[in-house]
Amino acid sequence: MYSNFGPLVCEFQRRLGDLLLMGDEQVICMSSGTSALSAAILARAGRAGEKRLAIVPDLTFAATAAAVERCGYDLHLTEVDRASWQLDPDVLRRHPRLSKVGVVVPVAAYGRPVAQAPWIRFMSDTGIPVVIDAAAAFASMLRAPERFFGVVPTAISFHATKSFGVGEGGCVVWSAPRAEQRLSEAINFGFFEDRCSVAQSFNGKMSEYHAAVGLAELDGWSGKAAAFERAVASYRRHALDLGLDGRTILFPDSDYIYPMFVCADGEESRLLQDRLSQAGYGSRMWYRSGLHSHPEFARCSTDDLAVSEWLASRHLGLPMAVDLEHRDVGEVLGVIASALRQPAWSFAEPARAT
Ligand SMILES: *Cc1c(COP(=O)(O)O)cnc(C)c1O
């Protein structure tokens, strides 16, 4: 049936709540991961007021920046920690512009989840609201929901490209007084229980159609996760055989969908992208060279972003799919191994996979 917050959305929220060890009023479905992030910011921090600055890590997808700007904030692009790939709350505590900051948005880069505890401490020490962008970290967070869900609102994407997908969709997971009401108002014109707008809002609701796909995805999730595990195991096996194991990043160090090869530098990354493309394989620099490298975000104020740029331009995303065959993975890593044996200036054609 056509309905706001209809029966399938409610059932989907209830089942997600069970999976994430949260109550069903603490999981609210949204029309996308980007909407989820904007809704969580509106519900937790509100639109930008006097404190107009939003701290966002440079190492993320463009959607993080778009969602934050939609809430009226000015972005300040911030450096990440080399080991965690995330904002470091202890470094941030000493940030010179902290008094202007209205919201901090830590990101689960490449789906490596952000723990709640350090950010709960940050919030209680500084009084600054925090909203976590864990858009691509659903599968990784399922390994320890009690660490990754709680009083810091967390936005998740169910986009088709993420490990758990409904097409377009997402949710916010948040345990706080009136979380359901505040999030529902943010995505439904400021309404809750009556047609009187009382909060800043937009239309960010999940449709019944997407919830239906979500319920089917939940039914099939254990099989899908097992298929991802098989593909990850193939990467691990072939990387070991080819001596590339020290340079591949695989679940659980990133989410299922981000098997990555760690390039020596930008030049090597370009060489490998070319060789993979010649062999008929796609690859991705998921975050370009960081948010600041997108023309749209070049205007943002930034800190020194050396680590973020270094990480973004070295992590080459490799193919992943539930039906990726062991042999396909061998060919992808084989192209990489042979490109690394050939000097970059060689005119020889790379061995073409058959
Ligand atoms: C995918 C993604 C988003 C956006 O999610 P959509 O569902 O595509 O709107 C936001 N942030 C990060 C880090 C993502 O990977």
The ligand as a MOL file (V3000), in Angstrom:
LIG
                    3D

  0  0  0     0  0            999 V3000
M  V30 BEGIN CTAB
M  V30 COUNTS 15 15 0 0 0
M  V30 BEGIN ATOM
M  V30 1 C 27.6730 5.6450 -0.0700 0
M  V30 2 C 28.1030 6.6790 0.9070 0
M  V30 3 C 27.2680 7.7610 1.2320 0
M  V30 4 C 25.9510 8.0340 0.5200 0
M  V30 5 O 24.9960 7.0540 0.6220 0
M  V30 6 P 23.7980 7.0540 -0.4770 0
M  V30 7 O 22.8900 5.9670 -0.0100 0
M  V30 8 O 24.4330 6.7710 -1.7920 0
M  V30 9 O 23.1600 8.3860 -0.4380 0
M  V30 10 C 27.6950 8.6560 2.1920 0
M  V30 11 N 28.8840 8.5180 2.7930 0
M  V30 12 C 29.7230 7.5060 2.5050 0
M  V30 13 C 31.0180 7.3870 3.2600 0
M  V30 14 C 29.3660 6.5570 1.5370 0
M  V30 15 O 30.2120 5.5550 1.2440 0
M  V30 END ATOM
M  V30 BEGIN BOND
M  V30 1 1 1 2
M  V30 2 1 2 3
M  V30 3 2 2 14
M  V30 4 1 3 4
M  V30 5 2 3 10
M  V30 6 1 4 5
M  V30 7 1 5 6
M  V30 8 2 6 7
M  V30 9 1 6 8
M  V30 10 1 6 9
M  V30 11 1 10 11
M  V30 12 2 11 12
M  V30 13 1 12 13
M  V30 14 1 12 14
M  V30 15 1 14 15
M  V30 END BOND
M  V30 END CTAB
M  END
